[in-house]
Amino acid sequence: MNLQQLHQLQPFLWSLPCKPGEKRAEVLLYGSAPLLASMDDKVLVQIANVASLPGLVGAAMTMPDAHWGYGFPIGGVAAFDAEQGGVISAGGVGFDISCGIRCLRSNLNLQDTASLLPKLADKLFQAIPAGVGKEGNLKLNPEQLDAVLQGGAQWAVRQGYGHAVDLEYVEEHGCVSGAKPDNVSDLAKNRQRGEMGTLGSGNHYLEVQVVERIYDNKAALAFGLHEGQIIVSIHCGSRGLGHQIGTDYLVLLAKAASHLGILLPDRELACAPIKSPEGQQYIGAMNAAINCALANRQILTHLTRATFAEVYSHAELETLFDVSHNTCKTETHVIDGKPRLLHVHRKGATRAFSPGHALLPERYRAAGQPVIIGGSMGTGSYILAGASENPAFASASHGAGRAMSRRQALTRWHGHALINELAQQGILIRTCSMRGVAEEAPGAYKDVDLVAEVTEQAGLARRVAFLRPKVCVKG
Amino acid sequence: MSRLSSHYFEHDADIGIIGRGTTVEQAFEAAAQAVFAIITHLDTVQPTTVITIEFEETDLDFALVTWLNQLLGKAREQGMVFSRFHVQHFGSKWHAEALGEKWRAGLEQGTEVKGATLTMLSVKQIGPEWEARCIVDV
């Protein structure tokens, strides 16, 4: 990206001026000069398109890890007001609705567990269905699946997957309201029947990590983190059901846009006014997919606990937090001194409520919302806390962001060689897809340290802990 | 004479697929091969089971996305992977068959394709050849 086309407003905040004749809202980009310079120019095109959608409140924004997506850029944030003709965009949520990370803290330390990590890796690989074509053991009939879509992680806990206390640390207590299973196609439901409790493929993973560094002792204490501690992060989403809902509504809303009076600058931004029948139909289906994702991560949490217990008899895994990063959530934000109910799209962006937010669990209220920036399997991940006065509708980065395409990565790395290389660094990879490993090579991602540092410098979230991967189950 | 070929183009996070052929139907078949070659090695898939896909669509761009997404949906619904494709098109009516088999040990597990997007989507004739392309989300 050529930075000369931007105005630098603050050290880590930039704007994109309108071209002559261009009619759109403001575009703001959070990031440092090196991170922005590494982004594709299409990020600017995509976020400028978002800024032209009706009913946008404030600016369309990108996070420091932004990269070229489809419709919205990955790392895009945009809030819309239904009362001002604001829209809900299927392209602003994406195919993997409510993809996110469940983070578990353990009572184990690396020094006590190291010798059995290979055994743990093997058992996790057996227990966690991962990769394309893999199904889970749980097969749901139509009534049960509808109950999942209504109940989310709360449904899973009622079925014996995990503990009620988990739900305190899951967004919306594990169940978003407004889910409409009737708005979900039969094909979407059929795709999900064998996919509950599965990890998926691509950039999804289950990692066993060690807390290598604490940045913020007070927040770390609140989050129950200390150096040397074993952590588990589970990254996945709403599986086939969410993918099919994304597919179904993308085409439906793209076709409906013209008769709804919306001029789409990019068909992938397929959207409808929040108050329109089409908009409400999508919101009901999207919320069903969010509940599906929350249930999926709850089931995987249960499978992970059971596996840890087989290897370490005294292991306890508590839910630290569960955050989604492909969603549209209805939230109240103060705009010009007045509270307004907004539909906040975060596509590849994490919610990051500031300290004191009423929706945070009491344990974290003083520290701020746990924010997880997932890095590559060879580098590490960060846990952050929502910053005071977050200026981006309480949003922050969600990952390292890709530095090169999957095709480029395939030409540079080979799965087996990469697995051996990582093993020499003490990182155990278990996978059924050598192609997937090569595509996800650590070198194919941006510098996660820089993304986390800039996220903090931009005032979006504060670094709390750095996690180094020890075991990674890849789909 | 059939000149069906599959290709890819670059995208930061996902994958751009291209299908080319002497007819629009062949371009759609080649696009499907490009998608399923991301998922597994097509040469190892036994085309023992046939599934049928039918839909109506007047817009060629939307027809490509509908075709690919119905294939992906059926594959996941049936627990299958496809390697051969036959597409017919009469006006707005599309009739297609996909041949493949259930997932089994021995099939390479590549990368899951979540869906075909409307981004960089186009179906057009370039000289004597038809080309169908879009970004697929992985």
HADDOCK unambig.tbl for C-alpha pairs under 7 A between the chains (distance, minus, plus):
assign (segid A and resid 67 and name CA) (segid B and resid 12 and name CA) 6.89 0.50 0.50
assign (segid A and resid 68 and name CA) (segid B and resid 12 and name CA) 5.83 0.50 0.50
assign (segid A and resid 68 and name CA) (segid B and resid 13 and name CA) 7.00 0.50 0.50
assign (segid A and resid 69 and name CA) (segid B and resid 13 and name CA) 6.64 0.50 0.50
assign (segid A and resid 70 and name CA) (segid B and resid 119 and name CA) 5.61 0.50 0.50
assign (segid A and resid 71 and name CA) (segid B and resid 119 and name CA) 6.82 0.50 0.50
assign (segid A and resid 95 and name CA) (segid B and resid 114 and name CA) 6.76 0.50 0.50
assign (segid A and resid 131 and name CA) (segid B and resid 109 and name CA) 6.89 0.50 0.50
assign (segid A and resid 132 and name CA) (segid B and resid 109 and name CA) 5.98 0.50 0.50
assign (segid A and resid 132 and name CA) (segid B and resid 110 and name CA) 6.90 0.50 0.50
assign (segid A and resid 132 and name CA) (segid B and resid 111 and name CA) 6.23 0.50 0.50
assign (segid A and resid 132 and name CA) (segid B and resid 112 and name CA) 4.97 0.50 0.50
assign (segid A and resid 133 and name CA) (segid B and resid 79 and name CA) 6.34 0.50 0.50
assign (segid A and resid 133 and name CA) (segid B and resid 103 and name CA) 6.16 0.50 0.50
assign (segid A and resid 187 and name CA) (segid B and resid 73 and name CA) 6.74 0.50 0.50
assign (segid A and resid 190 and name CA) (segid B and resid 77 and name CA) 5.47 0.50 0.50
assign (segid A and resid 191 and name CA) (segid B and resid 73 and name CA) 6.69 0.50 0.50
assign (segid A and resid 191 and name CA) (segid B and resid 76 and name CA) 5.48 0.50 0.50
assign (segid A and resid 191 and name CA) (segid B and resid 77 and name CA) 4.33 0.50 0.50
assign (segid A and resid 201 and name CA) (segid B and resid 111 and name CA) 6.04 0.50 0.50
assign (segid A and resid 201 and name CA) (segid B and resid 112 and name CA) 5.60 0.50 0.50
assign (segid A and resid 202 and name CA) (segid B and resid 111 and name CA) 5.82 0.50 0.50
assign (segid A and resid 202 and name CA) (segid B and resid 112 and name CA) 6.47 0.50 0.50
assign (segid A and resid 202 and name CA) (segid B and resid 138 and name CA) 5.93 0.50 0.50
assign (segid A and resid 243 and name CA) (segid B and resid 114 and name CA) 5.56 0.50 0.50
assign (segid A and resid 243 and name CA) (segid B and resid 115 and name CA) 6.48 0.50 0.50
assign (segid A and resid 244 and name CA) (segid B and resid 73 and name CA) 6.84 0.50 0.50
assign (segid A and resid 247 and name CA) (segid B and resid 69 and name CA) 6.86 0.50 0.50
assign (segid A and resid 247 and name CA) (segid B and resid 115 and name CA) 6.43 0.50 0.50
assign (segid A and resid 267 and name CA) (segid B and resid 118 and name CA) 6.17 0.50 0.50
assign (segid A and resid 268 and name CA) (segid B and resid 117 and name CA) 6.97 0.50 0.50
assign (segid A and resid 268 and name CA) (segid B and resid 118 and name CA) 5.05 0.50 0.50
assign (segid A and resid 268 and name CA) (segid B and resid 119 and name CA) 5.80 0.50 0.50
assign (segid A and resid 402 and name CA) (segid B and resid 12 and name CA) 6.48 0.50 0.50
assign (segid A and resid 402 and name CA) (segid B and resid 13 and name CA) 6.23 0.50 0.50
assign (segid A and resid 404 and name CA) (segid B and resid 12 and name CA) 5.86 0.50 0.50
assign (segid A and resid 405 and name CA) (segid B and resid 10 and name CA) 6.35 0.50 0.50
assign (segid A and resid 405 and name CA) (segid B and resid 11 and name CA) 5.73 0.50 0.50
assign (segid A and resid 405 and name CA) (segid B and resid 12 and name CA) 4.55 0.50 0.50
assign (segid A and resid 405 and name CA) (segid B and resid 13 and name CA) 5.93 0.50 0.50
assign (segid A and resid 406 and name CA) (segid B and resid 13 and name CA) 6.98 0.50 0.50
assign (segid A and resid 406 and name CA) (segid B and resid 14 and name CA) 6.93 0.50 0.50
assign (segid A and resid 407 and name CA) (segid B and resid 10 and name CA) 6.93 0.50 0.50
assign (segid A and resid 432 and name CA) (segid B and resid 109 and name CA) 6.38 0.50 0.50
assign (segid A and resid 433 and name CA) (segid B and resid 109 and name CA) 5.24 0.50 0.50
assign (segid A and resid 433 and name CA) (segid B and resid 110 and name CA) 5.52 0.50 0.50
assign (segid A and resid 435 and name CA) (segid B and resid 110 and name CA) 5.61 0.50 0.50
assign (segid A and resid 436 and name CA) (segid B and resid 110 and name CA) 6.19 0.50 0.50
assign (segid A and resid 436 and name CA) (segid B and resid 111 and name CA) 5.80 0.50 0.50
